[in-house]
């Protein structure tokens, strides 16, 4: 009687990792839940400031809106203005409203260079209270 000896090469047995991963995740979840339940939250009695005292009673003034048309004209109060008129009106605005802001509203098809030039004029006169309007 002759037995056939089959040699399939040196095959490594396959190891199924899914059951081991399930066990590890279960143990990890158990330790997380136990550690969360063992921690005790401590509180401190402290007097917190109320919101009533921090509210400002004065309303901010309306911003000065400076518009730029598609042709590059600067408009303040629906009238065309040049660089010196812009500076004068901004100075007058800040004299009336020391805490006021300036908003530059330029047409989106206007070249960026013209917007930057006008923004520079406004910032020279208005300081850091100049912002760009977006839609």
HELIX and SHEET records of a PDB file:
HELIX    1   1 UNK A   18  UNK A   38  1                                  21    
HELIX    2   2 UNK A   83  UNK A   96  1                                  14    
HELIX    3   3 UNK A  112  UNK A  126  1                                  15    
SHEET    1   A 5 UNK A  79  UNK A  81  0                                        
SHEET    2   A 5 UNK A  74  UNK A  76 -1                                        
SHEET    3   A 5 UNK A  64  UNK A  68 -1                                        
SHEET    4   A 5 UNK A 102  UNK A 106  1                                        
SHEET    5   A 5 UNK A 130  UNK A 132  1                                        
END                                                                             
